[in-house]
Amino acid sequence: MNFQSWPQRVLVVDVEGNGTNPPDLVEIAALPVRGGQPDTSTAGAWLIRPQRPVTARAAGIHGLTNALLG
């Protein structure tokens, strides 16, 4: 991906849900982009155990299962 045309500092955030409505978060990931380059040294991802179980469909999409989330 070409980040050269992006603003000097951007934080790209991705979230995954458990497939319920409304969804509970099961993962948050963040990737800073500085000067057009991804900064993987400060990127992070966090798993969250939801109150309601992850649906089979959601687990099939993102691979995060109830067993993995503990």
CYANA upper distance limits for C-alpha pairs under 8 A (distance plus 0.5 A):
  2 ASN  CA     36 GLY  CA      8.46
  3 PHE  CA     33 VAL  CA      8.37
  3 PHE  CA     36 GLY  CA      5.21
  3 PHE  CA     37 GLN  CA      6.73
  3 PHE  CA     38 PRO  CA      8.35
  4 GLN  CA     35 GLY  CA      8.02
  4 GLN  CA     36 GLY  CA      4.98
  4 GLN  CA     37 GLN  CA      7.87
  5 SER  CA     36 GLY  CA      7.48
  6 TRP  CA     10 VAL  CA      8.19
  6 TRP  CA     36 GLY  CA      6.51
  7 PRO  CA     35 GLY  CA      8.02
  7 PRO  CA     36 GLY  CA      7.75
  8 GLN  CA     33 VAL  CA      8.00
  8 GLN  CA     34 ARG  CA      5.99
  8 GLN  CA     35 GLY  CA      5.14
  8 GLN  CA     36 GLY  CA      6.74
  9 ARG  CA     32 PRO  CA      7.79
  9 ARG  CA     33 VAL  CA      6.19
  9 ARG  CA     34 ARG  CA      5.21
  9 ARG  CA     35 GLY  CA      7.01
  9 ARG  CA     36 GLY  CA      8.30
 10 VAL  CA     32 PRO  CA      6.38
 10 VAL  CA     33 VAL  CA      5.60
 10 VAL  CA     34 ARG  CA      7.17
 11 LEU  CA     30 ALA  CA      7.12
 11 LEU  CA     31 LEU  CA      6.24
 11 LEU  CA     32 PRO  CA      4.90
 11 LEU  CA     33 VAL  CA      6.55
 12 VAL  CA     30 ALA  CA      6.14
 12 VAL  CA     31 LEU  CA      5.60
 12 VAL  CA     32 PRO  CA      6.65
 12 VAL  CA     33 VAL  CA      7.87
 13 VAL  CA     28 ILE  CA      7.70
 13 VAL  CA     29 ALA  CA      6.14
 13 VAL  CA     30 ALA  CA      4.97
 13 VAL  CA     31 LEU  CA      6.98
 14 ASP  CA     28 ILE  CA      6.39
 14 ASP  CA     29 ALA  CA      5.66
 14 ASP  CA     30 ALA  CA      6.97
 15 VAL  CA     25 LEU  CA      7.46
 15 VAL  CA     26 VAL  CA      8.12
 15 VAL  CA     27 GLU  CA      6.02
 15 VAL  CA     28 ILE  CA      5.07
 15 VAL  CA     29 ALA  CA      6.85
 16 GLU  CA     25 LEU  CA      6.41
 16 GLU  CA     26 VAL  CA      6.15
 16 GLU  CA     27 GLU  CA      5.59
 16 GLU  CA     28 ILE  CA      7.19
 16 GLU  CA     62 HIS  CA      7.85
 17 GLY  CA     23 PRO  CA      5.96
 17 GLY  CA     24 ASP  CA      5.93
 17 GLY  CA     25 LEU  CA      4.96
 17 GLY  CA     26 VAL  CA      5.72
 17 GLY  CA     27 GLU  CA      7.54
 17 GLY  CA     54 VAL  CA      8.35
 17 GLY  CA     58 ALA  CA      7.80
 18 ASN  CA     23 PRO  CA      6.27
 18 ASN  CA     24 ASP  CA      6.07
 18 ASN  CA     25 LEU  CA      6.85
 18 ASN  CA     26 VAL  CA      6.60
 18 ASN  CA     50 PRO  CA      7.73
 18 ASN  CA     52 ARG  CA      8.11
 18 ASN  CA     53 PRO  CA      7.26
 18 ASN  CA     54 VAL  CA      4.76
 18 ASN  CA     55 THR  CA      6.57
 18 ASN  CA     58 ALA  CA      6.47
 18 ASN  CA     59 ALA  CA      8.12
 19 GLY  CA     23 PRO  CA      6.23
 19 GLY  CA     24 ASP  CA      8.19
 19 GLY  CA     54 VAL  CA      6.68
 19 GLY  CA     55 THR  CA      5.93
 19 GLY  CA     57 ARG  CA      7.55
 19 GLY  CA     58 ALA  CA      5.56
 20 THR  CA     24 ASP  CA      7.50
 20 THR  CA     52 ARG  CA      8.37
 20 THR  CA     54 VAL  CA      8.07
 20 THR  CA     55 THR  CA      7.57
 24 ASP  CA     50 PRO  CA      6.27
 24 ASP  CA     51 GLN  CA      7.83
 24 ASP  CA     52 ARG  CA      7.85
 25 LEU  CA     48 ILE  CA      7.08
 25 LEU  CA     50 PRO  CA      6.94
 26 VAL  CA     47 LEU  CA      6.15
 26 VAL  CA     48 ILE  CA      5.05
 26 VAL  CA     49 ARG  CA      6.53
 26 VAL  CA     50 PRO  CA      6.52
 26 VAL  CA     64 LEU  CA      8.22
 26 VAL  CA     69 LEU  CA      8.19
 27 GLU  CA     45 ALA  CA      7.51
 27 GLU  CA     46 TRP  CA      6.05
 27 GLU  CA     47 LEU  CA      4.97
 27 GLU  CA     48 ILE  CA      6.21
 28 ILE  CA     45 ALA  CA      6.14
 28 ILE  CA     46 TRP  CA      5.82
 28 ILE  CA     47 LEU  CA      7.19
 29 ALA  CA     43 ALA  CA      8.11
 29 ALA  CA     44 GLY  CA      6.12
 29 ALA  CA     45 ALA  CA      4.54
 29 ALA  CA     46 TRP  CA      6.81
 30 ALA  CA     43 ALA  CA      6.10
 30 ALA  CA     44 GLY  CA      5.90
 30 ALA  CA     45 ALA  CA      6.87
 31 LEU  CA     38 PRO  CA      7.30
 31 LEU  CA     39 ASP  CA      7.20
 31 LEU  CA     40 THR  CA      7.24
 31 LEU  CA     42 THR  CA      7.80
 31 LEU  CA     43 ALA  CA      5.07
 31 LEU  CA     44 GLY  CA      7.26
 32 PRO  CA     38 PRO  CA      6.51
 32 PRO  CA     39 ASP  CA      5.96
 32 PRO  CA     40 THR  CA      7.99
 32 PRO  CA     42 THR  CA      7.56
 32 PRO  CA     43 ALA  CA      6.83
 33 VAL  CA     37 GLN  CA      5.83
 33 VAL  CA     38 PRO  CA      4.82
 33 VAL  CA     39 ASP  CA      6.18
 34 ARG  CA     38 PRO  CA      6.89
 34 ARG  CA     39 ASP  CA      7.15
 39 ASP  CA     43 ALA  CA      7.03
 47 LEU  CA     69 LEU  CA      7.34
 48 ILE  CA     69 LEU  CA      7.20
 49 ARG  CA     66 ASN  CA      8.45
 49 ARG  CA     69 LEU  CA      5.72
 49 ARG  CA     70 GLY  CA      7.07
 50 PRO  CA     54 VAL  CA      8.17
 53 PRO  CA     66 ASN  CA      6.69
 54 VAL  CA     58 ALA  CA      7.02
 54 VAL  CA     59 ALA  CA      6.99
 54 VAL  CA     64 LEU  CA      8.32
 54 VAL  CA     65 THR  CA      6.81
 54 VAL  CA     66 ASN  CA      6.30
 55 THR  CA     59 ALA  CA      6.73
 56 ALA  CA     60 GLY  CA      6.60
 57 ARG  CA     61 ILE  CA      6.94
 58 ALA  CA     62 HIS  CA      6.80
 58 ALA  CA     63 GLY  CA      8.12
 58 ALA  CA     64 LEU  CA      8.29
 59 ALA  CA     63 GLY  CA      5.19
 59 ALA  CA     64 LEU  CA      5.59
 59 ALA  CA     65 THR  CA      5.88
 60 GLY  CA     64 LEU  CA      8.44
 64 LEU  CA     68 LEU  CA      6.84
 64 LEU  CA     69 LEU  CA      7.62
 65 THR  CA     69 LEU  CA      6.84
 66 ASN  CA     70 GLY  CA      6.66
